[in-house]
Amino acid sequence: MTTYLAFLRAVNLGATRVFPKGDIVRAATDAGFENVRTHLNTSNVRLDSRMRSRARIETTLEDAFARDRGFEVPTIVFSTTEFRALAEDAAALSAENPGLARHYIYLMKEELDADTARRVEATTTDAGRMVVRGRAVHALLLPGYQDGRVDPLNAAKLLGVATNRNLAVIQGLAERWC
């Protein structure tokens, strides 16, 4: 049995895409996953599975969530080993860039091809820059960026299926679940 972390995209953001944590746990458990937990009422899920294929786990969860909710719930999965390495890399990158106003990490379903990765990293502005690292893209935002903008560097549209979390959430989940 292997432990995985799943990140649900675009839930609990409005009145029509509600997915309470108890329902997430029930739907994942009904789909055959074990020891399913969420952190508070977030779309961050820890689960155990005998499945070894990340794509199969994502598809199984997405199918279960769609049946339960009646809308698609894109889901991005990492093993605890992958996620721990991602969190360590994020902490190092943040330390290498002192004075950041914000550090968001986009978690992606698939790695970017080399051309797209170059385009994402080329979105550097006075607001900050993007750094591509495997299935994670880091938005390193400087003081003065337009606080509250979801995508101040206009790069998220290049990432495919992705969801973001701030550095504190990534570190907290790695400490708690990895």
Secondary structure, DSSP 8 states (H G I E B T S, - for coil): -EEEEEEE-S-SSSSSS---HHHHHHHHHHTT-EEEEESTTSSEEEEEES---HHHHHHHHHHHHHHHHSS---EEEEEHHHHHHHHHHHHHHHHHSTT-SEEEEEEESS---HHHHHHHHTT-BTTEEEEEETTEEEEEE-TTS-TT-S-TTS-GGGSSSEEEEEHHHHHHHHHHH-
